[in-house]
């Protein structure tokens, strides 16, 4: 990037895994140009509500437009890439900036009016729900019956007085019943705004009750927090639908190409640790597409890391430029979820193109049947999947990350990179077996040894499809077990792996046991 990195090296990159507290307000999610709630206010609100600061922001309309543009350009348009790592990102960001500056900007006043109308309706709904379910005045207690008169005979003969009525049962605070009712009603309602209001109220009120034992907040505070969540979520969905006609007009005028819908979509999915060299196998994926007779320009190229430089000008941070990528992290995760939502909508509408997925995300190795987790695996929408596992020595990922940082400005802390290896190699078996044994789609897979020199084509370790597997290199396949035993505190390559590792061959044994 520049000569400021000359005093550092791959194992001493000049960056920690935690963002320094003084830089947290500069995270893109909390910047005043992006959110009306800054970091200090978001942190204070989160502490009170038992939530995270990222849950408490109020994203501005302009930033929601940016989110939805990044999602739609990535998923809906042909984005030219090239032989260099940076080429895809440069093309993607150029298209987004052109649409945003030339075609969306003139329509912002109309978008603002629609968004304000949505916000007012959401606010009214939230306050009505709170008034009805939580803050409605309690009905007056029934009057106590007067004590029974004993009379003269009772006094003379000692008749026992009538026992006093039992004390009324203590009433449960209304927010407890409201939470139960909201959580039950939200999945059943077909009204998207009503569902968003119920879910946001459940999050806010549930968080406050969980932290304090009951709802120690006035209706104005609760309504404000819930409204921000509704606008960040359902509001963003609506913004996406509002700008779709603008994108179509922009594409026609600028010559952008919409990806063709496929009756049977092909997914190329590459998995590996951060800086494992996932993008370096793209030439091989291009060759595979050509062999399949599928034009490369028909693939949506999903690689969210390329969004970062559209979210933040790295140079604006001065001497803190190495933290730039980390400062986009929370916002990038939110946009990535919006991409998942958009792809799910395309799948339900039978409007999927062919897709290439290149992203590292911990939950993308999770094949749990829980619906909230399953939704992270986009390959569930495909008919044919080609799954590539990139196996790179953990120490090499540190070196590769440093070189990438010098080239692109995206740096990572060493302990972060090494921990990502533990996550990746622990998660690969959990992803591999459910997918390769699936009978619902055609699954091809390949394990690649990327311990080769940078720029060389990785070697095939094993390959197969749907319950069949051919192993070419037993030792390299065992690296999936070896590379999860990483010393995250290492400061030199020789400290990363144990000196005398015990070869368990657990993954190989599982392959022999579970695959015919």
Secondary structure, DSSP 8 states (H G I E B T S, - for coil): --GGGTT-BTTB-S--SS--GGGGGGSTTT-TTTBSS-HHHHHHHHHHHTS-GGGG--B-HHHHHHHHHHHHHHHHB-----SSTTHHHHHHHHHHHHIIIIIIGGGHHHHHHHHHHHHHHHHHHHHHHHHHHTSS--------------HHHHHHHT---------------HHHHHHHHHHHHHTT---HHHHHHHHHHHHHHHHHHHHHSS--S-HHHHHHHHHHHHIIIIIHHHHHHHHHHHHHHHHHHHT--B----SS-EEEEEE--TTS-GGGGHHHHHHHHHHHT--GGGEEEE-GGGGHHHH--GGGGGGGGGGHHHHTHHHHHHHHHHHHHHHHHHHHTT---EEEEE---GGGG---SSHHHHTT-GGGG-SEEEEEEEE--HHHHHHHHHHHHHHHS----HHHHHHHHHHHHHHHHHHHHHHHT-SSSEEEEEEEE--S-TTS--EEEEEEETTEEEES-HHHHTHHHHTTSB-TT-SSGGGSB-TT-----HHHHHHHHH--
